Amino acid sequence: FIDWSTSSSQLHHIQNDVAFLTNNSSMLILKDVNDGSIQEVNNVSGGLKFFEGEQDAIIWELNMNNVIWSNGNASMNVTHQLPDDILFTDAYVLGNELLLVGESPTIGTELFIMKKSGEFIEIDLNVGVEASSPKDFVETTDALYFSAFQPDLGRQLYEIDKKRILDIKEGIKIISDVRAFPNPTSQVVNINISNEIDQVDIYDNLGRKINSLLNFDENIDVSDLNPGLYTFKLMNKNAFVTSIVIVKQ
C-alpha cells in the first residue's frame, strides 16, 4: 500500500517499475508494475533525471552528482559519483551507459561516459586543440546526432549509431560524405559536394519525401521546414549520396 498523500505527483515509468519521490524528496521508491512489490532505491536529495537503459533504469541524481543503476531490487543497485570539478548540463543513455555533456576546467565542454562498472571516460574530440563544445542533440530510434566544432571546418555533424555500438567512444563518427553548413541551421544550408548533382530529395525523420529539387543550388532554403532532422538525398544519373541536416528554430 502506498500513501499517495506523501508521494510526489511526478511519476516516471522505467523498465518494469513506476518511480516516484516522497514529498520531502528524501526517498526514491520503485513499484514493480508486474508483482506490485515496492523497493526503496536510495536516500536522495532531489533533482533526478530518469533514463531507461538496456538492462537497468539509470537515475542521475543532479544535486549529488550520483548515477544509479537499478533493476528494481534495492540490494543490487550500483551507484557511482561523477567528478565534482565538471559541470554537467545534459545526459543521454546509450545501451546501458550514460553519455554526459559537461564543462571541464582542463578540456572545456566535451562528452563524457559513465559506465555501470564505475569507469569514467573523457571524450576529447579535438585532442590538444580547442574544445569541441557539442550541442544541438537530436535523438532518433536508431541514432543520436549532435554538432561539434572542428578546427578549420567549423561546426560539423556527428552521429552515434545506437544499434551497432559496443563502445560509445569508438562509435562516434563525423558525417563527412557531403559537407553541409551551417548545420544545424534555421534559414539556408550550403551543400558542398564535388560531383555534379541533378536532383535533391528531402525526407523527414519518418522517411517521408517532403520536397524534390530538380535544379540543384548549393544554397538551399530550409526556412519553411519545421524544426527537426532531415535527410537530403543528392542524386545524379550514376549514384547518390545522403546528408543529414538539422533544422532548428
C-alpha atoms as one frame of an Amber mdcrd trajectory, in Angstrom:
protein
   0.000   0.000   0.000   1.309   3.465  -0.963   0.221   6.558   0.890  -0.157
   8.827  -2.141  -0.564  11.870   0.125   3.153  11.593   0.972   4.352  10.921
  -2.549   5.237  13.235  -5.396   2.834  13.834  -8.278   5.720  13.311 -10.697
   5.862   9.660 -11.710   8.349   8.013 -14.053   7.949   4.689 -15.860  11.342
   2.980 -16.094  11.754  -0.643 -17.125   9.037  -2.608 -15.264   8.767  -0.053
 -12.465   6.978   3.138 -11.611   9.347   5.508  -9.796   8.335   8.399  -7.574
   9.769  10.645  -4.867   8.325  11.268  -1.438   7.180  14.843  -0.903  10.273
  15.782   1.085  12.381  14.341  -1.774  14.354  12.176   0.644  13.377   8.752
  -0.680  13.152   7.346  -4.186  10.744   4.413  -4.445  10.235   1.881  -7.232
   6.965  -0.022  -7.549   7.080  -3.118  -9.787   4.078  -2.944 -12.127   4.047
  -6.736 -12.530   4.054  -8.074  -8.956   3.281  -4.872  -7.022   6.434  -5.086
  -4.879   7.918  -1.826  -3.597  11.619  -1.082  -3.173  13.368   1.899  -1.639
  16.110   2.752  -4.104  18.143   5.384  -2.316  18.051   8.269   0.112  18.264
  11.111  -2.351  18.433  14.874  -2.372  16.040  15.553  -5.237  16.826  16.818
  -8.713  16.576  13.498 -10.565  16.615  12.571 -14.240  15.381   9.128 -15.246
  16.597   7.049 -18.199  15.802   3.548 -19.418  18.909   1.535 -20.234  19.024
  -1.866 -21.901  19.295  -3.753 -18.596  18.662  -1.168 -15.894  16.898   2.010
 -15.015  19.563   4.725 -14.898  18.921   7.579 -12.500  21.017  10.749 -12.490
  20.942  12.453  -9.098  21.850  16.002 -10.119  22.345  17.573  -6.698  24.810
  14.918  -5.524  26.316  14.122  -8.964  25.457  10.439  -8.478  24.450   7.977
 -11.183  22.365   4.989 -10.013  21.789   1.775 -11.957  18.728  -0.071 -10.670
  16.901  -3.214 -11.768  14.191  -2.666  -9.130  15.994  -4.631  -6.428  17.468
  -2.167  -3.938  20.104  -4.635  -2.726  21.533  -4.856  -6.253  21.700  -1.133
  -7.032  25.000   0.272  -8.285  25.882   3.915  -7.541  28.875   5.911  -8.811
  29.725   9.547  -8.208  30.625  11.857 -11.067  33.677  14.157 -10.738  32.915
  17.315  -8.770  35.100  19.572 -10.940  32.971  19.084 -14.075  29.715  20.982
 -14.598  27.356  18.502 -16.260  24.492  20.002 -18.243  22.821  17.136 -20.091
  22.839  13.353 -20.496  21.674  10.620 -22.859  21.537   6.873 -22.348  23.160
   4.630 -24.955  22.877   0.924 -24.282  23.420   0.672 -20.547  25.847   3.591
 -20.305  25.305   7.283 -19.671  26.677   9.822 -22.162  27.032  13.222 -20.499
  27.765  16.749 -21.701  29.959  18.658 -19.273  32.326  21.591 -18.943  35.757
  20.554 -17.687  38.334  23.070 -16.412  41.025  21.254 -18.410  39.435  20.409
 -21.790  36.376  22.671 -21.949  32.895  21.468 -22.908  33.102  17.879 -24.126
  31.403  14.484 -23.899  31.911  12.055 -21.034  30.845   8.464 -20.400  29.912
   6.878 -17.073  29.717   3.083 -17.151  27.997   0.788 -14.662  31.447  -0.619
 -13.814  32.421   2.825 -12.486  34.736   3.617 -15.390  34.567   7.319 -16.276
  35.827   8.321 -19.729  36.577  11.733 -21.198  35.937  12.082 -24.938  38.121
  14.880 -26.290  37.037  15.163 -29.933  39.794  17.683 -30.681  42.745  16.299
 -28.738  45.201  19.019 -27.820  43.180  21.716 -29.604  40.231  23.855 -28.530
  37.070  22.345 -27.074  34.546  20.803 -29.469  31.570  22.205 -27.498  28.965
  19.607 -28.541  25.347  20.822 -28.699  22.130  20.622 -30.760  21.437  16.992
 -29.835  18.726  15.225 -31.831  17.779  11.680 -30.833  16.071   9.160 -33.095
  15.266   5.481 -32.635  18.499   4.375 -34.298  20.978   7.172 -33.651  21.988
  10.245 -31.678  23.120  13.264 -33.704  24.905  16.362 -32.463  27.044  19.194
 -33.777  30.574  19.872 -32.587  33.350  22.280 -33.521  36.233  21.081 -35.683
  39.355  23.213 -36.318  39.429  24.614 -39.884  35.981  23.148 -40.622  33.713
  24.890 -38.144  30.695  23.046 -36.770  30.235  19.548 -38.147  27.516  16.957
 -37.671  28.326  13.788 -35.691  26.432  10.530 -35.374  26.360   7.752 -32.790
  24.738   4.567 -34.121  22.651   3.081 -31.284  22.209  -0.347 -32.876  25.798
  -1.155 -33.813  27.681   0.466 -30.995  29.504  -1.585 -28.387  31.812   1.200
 -27.256  30.427   4.741 -27.338  33.859   6.336 -27.658  34.715   4.257 -30.735
  31.241   4.666 -32.212  31.209   8.462 -32.553  31.792   9.403 -36.183  31.670
  12.581 -38.203  29.270  12.561 -41.145  31.520  13.670 -43.983  30.133  12.292
 -47.283  28.828  15.763 -48.015  29.704  18.967 -46.247  26.537  20.789 -45.201
  26.973  24.064 -43.330  25.863  25.667 -41.165  24.440  22.553 -39.583  22.150
  22.949 -37.636  20.544  25.864 -39.453  17.249  27.745 -39.473  17.476  29.591
 -42.791  19.827  28.355 -45.527  22.063  25.278 -45.688  25.041  25.285 -48.063
  25.779  21.932 -49.711  29.409  21.408 -50.720  29.965  18.391 -52.969  32.452
  17.791 -55.783  30.147  15.710 -58.023  27.523  17.072 -60.388  24.029  16.854
 -58.857  20.801  16.622 -60.884  18.222  16.344 -58.112  17.868  16.721 -54.340
  15.121  14.874 -52.452  14.393  15.887 -48.854  12.991  13.348 -46.363  11.716
  13.953 -42.851  12.550  11.901 -39.774   9.763   9.418 -40.603  11.191   8.712
 -44.054   8.541  10.693 -45.943   9.674  12.651 -49.003   8.584  16.220 -48.428
  10.317  18.022 -51.301  12.181  17.376 -54.530  14.512  19.977 -56.061  15.296
  19.412 -59.748  17.633  22.366 -60.162  20.448  21.891 -57.664  21.639  25.021
 -55.923  24.384  24.853 -53.307  22.318  27.209 -51.140  19.062  25.508 -50.113
  16.418  27.482 -48.230  15.028  25.434 -45.302  13.229  28.256 -43.507   9.821
  26.739 -44.348  10.686  23.375 -42.755   9.640  22.523 -39.201  12.491  22.071
 -36.696  13.831  18.537 -36.804  16.146  16.115 -38.551  16.064  15.737 -42.346
  17.840  13.519 -44.865  18.998  15.199 -48.073  19.416  12.698 -50.918  21.661
  14.166 -53.638  21.455  12.296 -56.946  22.845  12.181 -60.448  22.328   9.571
 -63.177  25.072   7.325 -61.761  24.754   7.384 -57.983  23.517   9.236 -54.911
  24.822  10.367 -51.525  22.939  11.473 -48.438  23.498  14.162 -45.860  21.783
  14.690 -42.525  20.647  18.277 -41.914  19.184  19.521 -38.649  16.736  22.414
 -38.899  16.441  24.426 -35.706  14.043  27.141 -34.598
